[in-house]
Amino acid sequence: MLNVNDKAPAFESPNSDMTLIKSSDYFGHKKVVLFFYPKDNTPGCIMEAVGFTDNIDTFEEQDVVVLGVSMDDCQSHGTFRDKHGLEVILLADINGTICNAYDVLKEVEAHNKIFQKIQRTTYIIDKKGIIRHVLTEVKPKGHADEVLALVEAL
């Protein structure tokens, strides 16, 4: 697991419009909220993403970009965004490259099969690309408000 004061790993991934987003677009320029969530269009993930969207103006006033990451593809992200009016940037990490770099994949067993699942985790990264907060075992309800309070205290 990455820790507070670690340098945030660089990443690049397409968003819901298939535009390549790079960490270098933000590191050195903006603070970043990088939230990892398990699956588009599931109740907890909807609640979490809508919570961030509801606060997007305040995040932007704090010079923060909010990026959501799951292993869904760009098309799924586009549907998720449009269906729920999301204003956060959703990154498609279909191969798990970013998830592995940020150590959010955990093995779970279901129906006698073992597979990798994203553990809901949020990283708050300062303008220099340094991790300032790591939130694990995130509960979707009220999470965006909790993150906003931490960002405002930076």
N, C-alpha and C positions, 0 to 999 in steps of 0.2 A: 504494500500500500504506500502511496505517496504521502508525504507528511508536510505540515506547515513549514514554510521557509525553503522547501525544495523548489528547484526550477521546474516550471510546468513543461511537460514534454510537448514538442512541436507536433502539429498535426495538419492534415489537409483532407477534405472530404467534400463531396457534392451536397448541396442543400436540396430542398424540395423543388427548386426550379432547375436543378442539375447544373448550377453554377458552382465552380470550385471555390470553396472557402478555405483559407489558410490561417493558421494561428498567427503568422507574421502580419496578417492584415490588422491584427489587434494588439498583439504583444508589443509594447513600446509606445502604444497610442491610446489604448482604452483598458479599463478593467473588464474582466471577463467572468461571467457566471456560466460555468459549464456543468449542465445537469444531465446525468445519465438516467434513462428510464427504460423499463423493460419492453414495452410494446405500444405502438400506435393504437388509438381508439379503444383502449381498455379503461375501465372506470378511474383507477388511481392515476393513470397517466394523463387522462383528460383533465382531472382535477388539478394536477400539478401544472400542466402546460397553460391551462386557463388562468390559474393563479398568477403565473409569471406575466401573461398577457394583460391581465387586469392592472398590473403594476408597471407596465412597460414604459409609460411616460416618466415615472419617477426614476426607474433604472436609467433611462436615457439622460435625465437631468443630472444623475450621478456619474455620467460618462461611462456607463456600463453597457456592454453588449451581452445579451442572454442567448446562449446556444444550447439547444437540446440535442442529445445524442442517443440514438438507439440503433439496433442492427436491422431495422426496416429499410426498404429501398426508397428511392426518391419519389416514386409514384405513390407509395403508401403515405409518405410524409406529406405530399401535396394534398391528398385526400383528407388526411388528418387536419392539416392546417385550414383547408377551406371549409370543412364541415363544422369546425369549432371556432372559426374566426381568429386563429392564432396569429400573433404578431412576433413570436420568437422565431429565431432561425433554427431550423431542424436539420441536423447533419445525418446523412445516411452512412453508417459504418457497417456495411453488410459483411465485411470480412473480419470485423472485430479488431481492427488495427488500433483505433483510438481507445477502445475499451481495454485492450491488453496493456497499452502504454499507461493508462490510468488505473490499472488493476481493479476493474469493477466486474469482471466476469467470475462467477462462482458456479461450481458444479452442483447440480440438483438432480434428484431422481424422481421420476414420475412414470407410472405405467411400466415399471421394470426397465426403464431406460435412463441412462445418465447423460445429461447434456449441460451446456453452458448457458447461464442466464445472467442478465445484467442485474447487479445489485444496485438498487436506487441510491445514487451517490451524487453529491454536488460539490464542486470545487469553486472557490472564489479566488481569482487570480488578479494580482495588482497590475498596474500599467507596465511594470518591468518584467512581467512574466513569472513572478514568484507566487507560489501558492500561499494564501493568507488564511484560508479556512478550508477544512475538509469535513463535510457532513455525510455520515453514513447511516444506514438503516433509516432513511428518510421516510417520514409519514407525509403523504401528499397534501393533506388538509392543513392549510396555514403555512406550508413550507416557503412559499414565495415571500410572505411577510417576514418570516424569520431571516431569510437570505437578505432581503432589503435592509433590515435593521443592521445586519453585519456589514453590508456594503457601506451604509451610511456612516458607520463607526470607523471605517478605514481612514 
